[in-house]
């Protein structure tokens, strides 16, 4: 899809340019030295753009100092300030960094004031050559748009178009747009609708694509590859972020794989496929387990998502870390990876569906450790969606699909949600996983 070109510091995003891999710090922004060191590791791993949370005015000065220290040390990777619930902070930080991400759903509670503040924000961005990401999330669209269109992919596309139109009205085109969801079907449909809307208007901005709150491990990688590859294979997407509940440096190899694959630099290790109706047998000769997972998800995720096929049997080989050839034919691992692909494509659920944010400077507890505890304690359940979210700022909104939620409040306290409603607040984090599991089990017995 032909798009405008956006300049983010020394990086170009859009048609005619390589797909750009990026990531986000999970350090506390006030911890300047730790954030600088994490940025250094991200740069070394291949991140071309790095995002950092800026929760309020104090952190504007923190990110200014982070920016200064990085440039002083020869690291010129563009920085993105991540803003939620504070249009004033967005205006203040726009002169400090190369790009600002704003979420229209929470730019300001009053929609008319939000539009006024956005016009002020754009003027600062123009004056400083600062790029903007208009970044909408499925669970935080705001009342204004959901009252018109519901909490749907169409609502996401319509909300983005309203803000895109405001950018055009203000003669501002240094804009990237994203529509994130943890549900791969919702995410793909929203981007497809937005692409059509922009093409109909005749002004097509570059798209930042990703599956938000994808989780971790094999699940997070497969889910991310399914959603992102579906869009990239259709020419939709110009920059990629893979959101894993892990050290964010781990996101970058997956993002780079996706960028390289859809820039035509690497090919799948798929050796052959055989069709029997809508059931496929796929045979691989993969150079590593990681590459097998990525290739498998990209080769067949879109086809499952779009219901072109119903099932995939995985066969072939991959090379283990110690150099041994691992045979997949008829193995438990092959069945497991096929199940993971079905779940990521939302065709068959063999375990709970987990939504877990990657964490950022707003997270006030050990998110990765807690997520592993929740997974191990609930792995026996099926047909339930469980969210583990880092903070109260975005957690309740962005776990829109969840049946149950574990949301950090800060100060070692947690809120537990059933659907969109908090049913327990201020639970000590030492007790919160037990409480969550007790509530889920009790609810299932009653139901």
C-alpha positions as CSV (number, residue, x, y, z in Angstrom):
1,X,0.0,0.0,0.0
2,X,1.5,3.3,-1.1
3,X,1.8,5.7,1.8
4,X,3.2,9.1,2.7
5,X,6.7,9.1,4.2
6,X,7.2,10.2,7.8
7,X,10.5,11.4,9.2
8,X,11.3,10.3,12.8
9,X,14.7,11.7,13.6
10,X,17.1,9.9,11.2
11,X,14.5,7.2,10.4
12,X,12.1,7.2,7.4
13,X,8.8,5.3,7.7
14,X,6.6,4.7,4.7
15,X,6.5,3.6,1.1
16,X,9.9,3.1,-0.6
17,X,11.6,2.5,2.8
18,X,12.4,-0.7,4.7
19,X,9.9,-1.8,7.3
20,X,11.2,-0.4,10.7
21,X,11.5,-2.6,13.8
22,X,10.9,-0.8,17.1
23,X,10.3,-1.5,20.8
24,X,9.5,0.1,24.2
25,X,11.4,0.5,27.4
26,X,9.9,-1.2,30.5
27,X,12.1,0.7,32.9
28,X,10.9,3.5,35.2
29,X,11.5,6.8,33.3
30,X,12.8,8.5,36.5
31,X,15.6,5.8,36.6
32,X,17.6,7.6,34.0
33,X,20.7,5.4,34.1
34,X,18.8,2.2,33.8
35,X,16.7,3.5,31.0
36,X,19.8,4.7,29.1
37,X,21.4,1.3,29.5
38,X,18.3,-0.5,28.3
39,X,18.2,1.8,25.3
40,X,21.8,0.9,24.5
41,X,20.9,-2.8,24.6
42,X,17.9,-2.2,22.3
43,X,20.0,-0.3,19.8
44,X,22.6,-3.1,19.8
45,X,19.8,-5.6,19.2
46,X,18.6,-3.7,16.2
47,X,15.8,-1.5,17.4
48,X,15.5,1.6,15.1
49,X,13.0,3.5,17.2
50,X,12.6,3.3,21.0
51,X,9.5,4.4,23.0
52,X,9.5,5.5,26.6
53,X,6.6,6.2,28.9
54,X,6.0,9.8,30.0
55,X,3.2,9.7,32.6
56,X,3.4,13.3,33.7
57,X,5.3,16.6,33.7
58,X,8.1,15.4,35.9
59,X,9.0,12.7,33.4
60,X,9.3,15.3,30.6
61,X,12.6,16.4,32.3
62,X,13.6,12.8,32.8
63,X,13.2,11.9,29.1
64,X,15.0,15.1,28.2
65,X,18.0,13.9,30.2
66,X,17.8,10.4,28.8
67,X,17.8,11.9,25.3
68,X,20.8,14.1,26.1
69,X,22.8,11.2,27.6
70,X,22.1,8.9,24.7
71,X,23.2,11.5,22.1
72,X,26.3,12.3,24.3
73,X,27.2,8.6,24.0
74,X,26.8,8.4,20.3
75,X,23.3,6.7,20.3
76,X,21.1,8.5,17.8
77,X,18.1,6.2,17.9
78,X,14.9,8.3,17.8
79,X,12.9,8.4,21.0
80,X,9.1,8.3,21.2
81,X,7.3,9.7,24.3
82,X,4.3,7.6,25.2
83,X,1.4,9.7,26.5
84,X,-1.8,8.8,28.1
85,X,-4.4,10.9,29.9
86,X,-2.5,14.2,29.7
87,X,-2.7,16.4,26.7
88,X,-0.6,19.0,28.5
89,X,2.2,16.5,28.9
90,X,2.0,15.7,25.2
91,X,2.4,19.4,24.4
92,X,5.3,19.8,26.8
93,X,7.3,16.8,25.6
94,X,6.8,17.4,21.8
95,X,9.9,19.7,21.7
96,X,12.0,17.1,23.5
97,X,11.8,13.9,21.5
98,X,11.6,12.9,17.8
99,X,8.1,11.5,18.1
100,X,5.1,11.5,20.5
101,X,2.5,8.7,20.7
102,X,-0.9,9.9,21.8
103,X,-4.0,7.8,22.3
104,X,-7.1,9.7,21.0
105,X,-9.3,7.7,23.4
106,X,-7.7,9.3,26.4
107,X,-6.1,12.5,25.1
108,X,-8.7,14.4,27.1
109,X,-12.0,13.3,28.7
110,X,-14.0,16.1,26.9
111,X,-13.9,15.4,23.2
112,X,-14.2,19.1,22.2
113,X,-11.3,20.1,24.6
114,X,-9.3,17.2,23.2
115,X,-9.7,18.6,19.7
116,X,-8.5,22.1,20.9
117,X,-5.6,20.6,22.7
118,X,-4.6,18.5,19.7
119,X,-4.4,21.6,17.5
120,X,-2.0,23.2,20.1
121,X,0.0,20.0,20.2
122,X,0.3,19.8,16.4
123,X,1.7,23.4,16.3
124,X,4.5,22.4,18.7
125,X,5.2,19.3,16.6
126,X,5.4,21.4,13.4
127,X,7.8,23.9,15.0
128,X,10.1,21.1,16.2
129,X,9.8,18.7,13.3
130,X,8.4,16.1,15.7
131,X,6.5,13.1,14.3
132,X,3.2,11.9,15.9
133,X,1.8,8.4,16.3
134,X,-2.0,8.4,16.6
135,X,-2.2,5.2,18.5
136,X,-5.6,3.7,19.2
137,X,-6.2,0.6,21.3
138,X,-9.3,-1.6,21.1
139,X,-10.1,-1.3,24.8
140,X,-9.5,2.5,25.2
141,X,-11.5,4.2,22.4
142,X,-13.4,6.5,24.7
143,X,-17.1,7.0,25.1
144,X,-17.5,9.4,22.2
145,X,-16.7,6.9,19.5
146,X,-18.0,3.7,21.2
147,X,-21.4,5.5,21.6
148,X,-21.5,5.9,17.9
149,X,-20.0,2.6,16.6
150,X,-19.7,0.2,19.6
151,X,-16.4,-1.3,20.7
152,X,-15.7,-2.7,17.2
153,X,-13.0,-2.7,14.5
154,X,-15.2,-0.2,12.6
155,X,-15.1,2.1,15.7
156,X,-11.3,1.9,15.7
157,X,-11.0,2.8,12.1
158,X,-13.6,5.6,12.4
159,X,-11.8,7.0,15.4
160,X,-8.5,7.0,13.7
161,X,-10.0,8.7,10.6
162,X,-11.4,11.6,12.7
163,X,-7.9,12.3,14.1
164,X,-6.3,11.8,10.7
165,X,-8.7,14.4,9.3
166,X,-7.7,16.8,12.1
167,X,-4.1,16.4,11.1
168,X,-4.9,17.1,7.4
169,X,-7.0,20.1,8.4
170,X,-4.0,21.4,10.4
171,X,-1.7,20.8,7.4
172,X,0.3,18.2,9.4
173,X,1.4,15.0,7.7
174,X,4.3,13.7,9.8
175,X,1.9,11.1,11.2
176,X,2.0,7.4,11.8
177,X,-1.2,5.5,12.8
178,X,-1.8,2.3,14.8
179,X,-4.9,0.3,15.8
180,X,-3.9,-2.3,18.4
181,X,-5.8,-5.2,19.9
182,X,-4.9,-8.4,21.7
183,X,-7.5,-10.1,19.5
184,X,-5.9,-11.0,16.2
185,X,-9.2,-11.0,14.3
186,X,-10.2,-7.5,15.7
187,X,-6.7,-6.1,15.0
188,X,-6.5,-7.3,11.4
189,X,-10.0,-6.2,10.5
190,X,-9.5,-2.8,12.0
191,X,-6.3,-2.2,10.0
192,X,-8.0,-3.4,6.8
193,X,-10.9,-1.0,7.3
194,X,-8.6,1.9,8.1
195,X,-6.5,1.2,5.0
196,X,-9.6,1.3,2.8
197,X,-10.8,4.5,4.5
198,X,-7.5,6.3,4.0
199,X,-7.3,5.2,0.4
200,X,-10.8,6.4,-0.3
201,X,-9.8,9.8,1.2
202,X,-6.7,9.9,-0.9
203,X,-4.3,10.6,2.0
204,X,-2.6,7.4,3.2
205,X,-0.4,7.6,6.3
206,X,2.1,4.9,7.3
207,X,0.9,2.3,9.7
208,X,2.5,1.0,12.8
209,X,1.3,-2.6,13.2
210,X,1.4,-5.0,16.2
211,X,-0.7,-7.2,18.5
212,X,-0.9,-5.6,21.8
213,X,-0.6,-7.5,25.1
214,X,0.4,-10.7,23.2
215,X,1.9,-12.4,26.2
216,X,5.2,-14.2,26.3
217,X,7.1,-17.3,25.2
218,X,5.9,-19.3,22.2
219,X,2.4,-18.0,22.6
220,X,3.4,-14.3,22.4
221,X,5.6,-14.9,19.4
222,X,3.1,-17.0,17.4
223,X,0.2,-14.6,18.2
224,X,2.3,-11.6,17.1
225,X,3.5,-13.3,13.9
226,X,-0.1,-14.3,13.0
227,X,-1.5,-10.8,13.3
228,X,1.4,-8.8,12.0
229,X,2.3,-11.1,9.1
230,X,-1.4,-11.2,7.9
231,X,-1.2,-7.4,7.4
232,X,2.4,-7.2,6.1
233,X,1.6,-9.9,3.5
234,X,-1.2,-7.6,2.2
235,X,1.1,-4.6,2.0
236,X,-0.3,-3.0,5.2
237,X,2.3,-1.9,7.7
238,X,5.4,0.2,7.6
239,X,6.8,-0.2,11.2
240,X,6.5,-3.1,13.6
241,X,6.5,-3.6,17.4
242,X,6.2,-7.1,18.9
243,X,4.8,-6.7,22.4
244,X,6.1,-9.5,24.7
245,X,5.9,-9.8,28.5
246,X,9.6,-10.3,28.7
247,X,12.8,-8.3,28.6
248,X,11.9,-5.9,25.7
249,X,15.2,-6.6,24.0
250,X,13.7,-10.1,23.3
251,X,11.0,-8.5,21.1
252,X,13.5,-7.1,18.6
253,X,14.7,-10.4,16.9
254,X,11.0,-11.3,16.2
255,X,10.3,-7.8,14.9
256,X,13.4,-7.9,12.7
257,X,12.4,-11.3,11.3
258,X,9.0,-9.9,10.3
259,X,10.6,-6.8,8.7
260,X,13.2,-8.9,6.8
261,X,10.6,-11.5,5.6
262,X,8.2,-8.9,4.2
263,X,11.0,-6.8,2.8
264,X,11.9,-9.9,0.8
265,X,15.2,-10.5,2.5
266,X,14.6,-13.9,3.9
267,X,12.4,-16.9,2.9
268,X,10.4,-19.4,4.8
269,X,12.0,-22.8,5.7
270,X,8.8,-24.5,4.6
271,X,9.9,-27.4,2.4
272,X,6.5,-28.6,1.1
273,X,2.8,-28.6,1.9
274,X,0.1,-31.1,1.1
275,X,-3.6,-30.3,1.0
276,X,-6.4,-32.7,1.9
277,X,-9.4,-30.6,1.7
278,X,-9.0,-27.7,4.1
279,X,-6.4,-29.6,6.1
280,X,-2.7,-29.0,5.4
281,X,0.4,-31.0,6.1
282,X,3.3,-28.7,6.4
283,X,6.9,-30.0,6.2
284,X,9.8,-27.8,7.4
285,X,13.6,-27.9,7.4
286,X,14.2,-25.0,9.9
287,X,17.6,-23.8,11.0
288,X,16.3,-23.3,14.6
289,X,13.3,-23.7,16.8
290,X,12.7,-19.9,16.8
291,X,12.7,-19.8,13.1
292,X,10.4,-22.8,12.8
293,X,7.9,-21.0,15.1
294,X,8.1,-17.7,13.1
295,X,7.8,-19.4,9.7
296,X,5.0,-21.7,10.8
297,X,2.9,-18.8,12.2
298,X,3.5,-16.5,9.1
299,X,2.9,-19.3,6.6
300,X,-0.4,-20.4,8.0
301,X,-1.7,-17.8,10.4
302,X,-3.4,-15.7,7.8
303,X,-4.9,-18.7,6.1
304,X,-6.4,-19.9,9.4
305,X,-7.5,-16.4,10.4
306,X,-9.3,-15.9,7.0
307,X,-10.7,-19.4,7.2
308,X,-9.1,-20.5,3.9
309,X,-7.9,-23.6,5.8
310,X,-9.2,-25.4,9.0
311,X,-6.2,-27.3,10.3
312,X,-2.4,-27.7,9.9
313,X,-0.3,-30.8,10.7
314,X,3.3,-29.9,11.4
315,X,6.1,-32.2,10.2
316,X,9.8,-31.9,9.3
317,X,12.8,-30.9,11.3
318,X,14.6,-28.1,13.1
319,X,18.1,-27.7,14.5
320,X,18.3,-27.4,18.3
321,X,20.5,-25.0,20.2
322,X,23.1,-27.8,20.6
323,X,23.1,-28.6,16.9
324,X,21.0,-31.7,17.0
325,X,18.3,-32.4,14.4
326,X,14.9,-32.5,16.0
327,X,12.2,-34.5,14.2
328,X,8.7,-33.1,14.5
329,X,6.7,-35.9,12.8
330,X,4.0,-37.2,15.2
331,X,5.7,-35.5,18.2
332,X,4.0,-33.8,21.2
333,X,5.9,-30.6,20.2
334,X,4.4,-30.6,16.8
335,X,0.9,-31.0,18.2
336,X,1.5,-28.3,20.8
337,X,2.7,-25.8,18.2
338,X,-0.3,-26.6,15.9
339,X,-2.6,-25.9,18.9
340,X,-0.8,-22.6,19.6
341,X,-1.3,-21.5,16.0
342,X,-5.0,-22.4,16.1
343,X,-5.4,-20.4,19.4
344,X,-3.5,-17.4,18.1
345,X,-5.7,-17.5,15.0
346,X,-8.8,-17.8,17.2
347,X,-10.0,-21.0,15.5
348,X,-9.6,-23.5,18.4
349,X,-8.9,-22.8,22.1
350,X,-7.0,-25.6,23.9
351,X,-6.1,-23.5,27.0
352,X,-7.0,-20.2,28.5
353,X,-6.5,-17.1,26.4
354,X,-4.0,-14.8,28.1
355,X,-3.7,-11.1,27.6
356,X,-0.6,-9.6,29.2
357,X,0.9,-6.2,28.6
358,X,4.7,-6.0,28.1
359,X,5.1,-3.6,31.0
360,X,6.5,-0.1,31.0
361,X,7.6,2.6,33.4
362,X,4.1,2.7,34.8
363,X,4.3,-0.9,36.0
364,X,4.8,-1.1,39.8
365,X,5.2,-4.9,40.3
366,X,7.1,-7.8,38.9
367,X,4.8,-8.3,35.8
368,X,6.8,-11.2,34.2
369,X,7.0,-13.3,37.4
370,X,3.3,-12.7,38.2
371,X,2.2,-13.6,34.7
372,X,4.1,-16.9,34.9
373,X,2.4,-17.6,38.2
374,X,-1.1,-16.9,36.8
375,X,-0.4,-19.1,33.8
376,X,0.9,-22.1,35.9
377,X,-2.1,-21.8,38.2
378,X,-4.8,-21.6,35.5
379,X,-3.3,-23.7,32.7
380,X,-6.0,-26.5,33.3
381,X,-8.8,-24.1,32.4
382,X,-10.4,-23.7,29.0
383,X,-12.7,-21.2,27.4
384,X,-11.6,-18.3,29.7
385,X,-9.7,-15.1,28.9
386,X,-7.4,-13.9,31.7
387,X,-5.6,-10.6,31.6
388,X,-2.5,-9.6,33.6
389,X,-2.0,-5.8,33.2
390,X,0.8,-3.6,34.6
391,X,-1.1,-0.6,35.7
392,X,-4.5,1.0,36.4
393,X,-3.9,3.6,33.8
394,X,-4.6,1.5,30.7
395,X,-5.2,-2.0,32.2
396,X,-9.0,-1.8,32.6
397,X,-9.6,-0.5,29.1
398,X,-7.1,-2.5,27.2
399,X,-8.2,-5.9,28.6
400,X,-11.5,-5.4,26.9
401,X,-11.9,-9.0,25.8
402,X,-11.0,-10.5,29.2
403,X,-13.3,-12.5,31.5
404,X,-10.9,-11.9,34.4
405,X,-8.3,-9.3,35.1
406,X,-5.3,-8.8,37.4
407,X,-4.4,-5.1,37.4
408,X,-1.6,-3.5,39.3
409,X,-2.6,-0.4,41.4
410,X,0.9,0.4,42.7
411,X,2.1,0.3,46.3
412,X,2.0,-3.5,46.2
413,X,-1.7,-3.5,45.7
414,X,-3.9,-5.2,43.0
415,X,-7.4,-4.9,41.6
416,X,-9.2,-8.0,40.4
417,X,-11.7,-7.6,37.7
418,X,-14.6,-9.8,36.4
419,X,-15.2,-8.5,32.9
420,X,-15.0,-4.7,33.1
421,X,-16.0,-4.5,36.8
422,X,-13.5,-4.4,39.7
423,X,-14.8,-6.9,42.2
424,X,-11.8,-6.7,44.6
425,X,-9.6,-3.7,45.2
426,X,-6.4,-3.0,47.1
427,X,-5.5,-6.7,47.4
428,X,-1.9,-7.2,48.6
429,X,0.1,-8.5,45.6
430,X,1.3,-11.4,47.8
431,X,-2.3,-12.7,48.0
432,X,-3.6,-11.5,44.6
433,X,-2.9,-14.6,42.5
434,X,-4.5,-16.9,45.0
435,X,-7.6,-14.6,45.1
436,X,-7.8,-14.5,41.4
437,X,-7.7,-18.3,41.1
438,X,-10.2,-18.8,43.9
439,X,-12.7,-16.4,42.2
440,X,-12.3,-18.1,38.8
441,X,-12.8,-21.6,40.3
442,X,-15.8,-20.5,42.4
443,X,-17.4,-18.8,39.4
444,X,-17.0,-21.9,37.2
445,X,-18.6,-24.1,39.9
446,X,-21.6,-21.8,40.0
447,X,-21.9,-21.6,36.3
